């Protein structure tokens, strides 16, 4: 949905308008690093959800598969 992602799209525009260019550039670097760090647990959660949904008949379905 666009509604839950809109703040992430609008905030960089607001910051760019409110700060000078060098401060906005520094903030944007931090923003992108935080976004990349947030991406890791989100992706792990999606992968775990897919693994659980794939096969729940095996009681050891959370263990790594070869």
C-alpha positions in Angstrom: 0.0 0.0 0.0 1.1 3.5 -0.7 -0.3 4.8 2.6 2.2 2.9 4.7 5.2 3.8 2.5 4.3 7.4 1.9 6.2 8.8 4.9 9.4 7.2 3.7 9.0 8.8 0.3 7.9 12.2 1.6 10.4 12.7 4.5 13.5 13.0 2.3 11.7 15.7 0.3 10.8 17.6 3.5 14.3 17.4 4.8 15.8 18.5 1.5 13.6 21.5 1.6 14.2 22.4 5.2 18.0 22.0 5.4 20.9 23.4 3.4 22.5 21.1 0.8 25.4 19.8 2.9 23.2 19.0 5.9 20.6 17.3 3.6 23.3 15.3 1.9 24.6 14.1 5.3 21.1 13.2 6.5 20.4 11.3 3.3 23.5 9.1 3.7 22.3 8.2 7.3 18.8 7.7 6.0 20.0 5.2 3.3 22.2 3.3 5.8 19.3 3.0 8.2 17.0 1.8 5.4 19.6 -0.8 4.4 19.9 -2.0 8.0 16.2 -2.2 8.4 15.9 -4.2 5.2 17.9 -7.2 6.7 15.4 -8.2 9.5 12.5 -7.5 7.2 13.8 -9.9 4.5 14.7 -12.5 7.2 11.1 -12.3 8.4 9.7 -12.8 4.9 12.0 -15.8 4.4 11.0 -17.3 7.7 7.4 -16.9 6.9 7.8 -18.6 3.6 9.7 -21.5 5.1 7.1 -22.0 7.7 4.3 -21.9 5.2 6.0 -24.3 2.8 6.0 -27.4 5.0 4.4 -27.6 8.5 4.0 -31.4 8.5 7.6 -31.9 9.6 8.1 -31.0 13.3 11.6 -29.8 12.6 10.5 -27.4 9.9 12.5 -24.5 11.4 15.9 -26.3 11.0 18.1 -25.5 8.0 17.5 -27.6 5.0 20.3 -28.9 2.9 
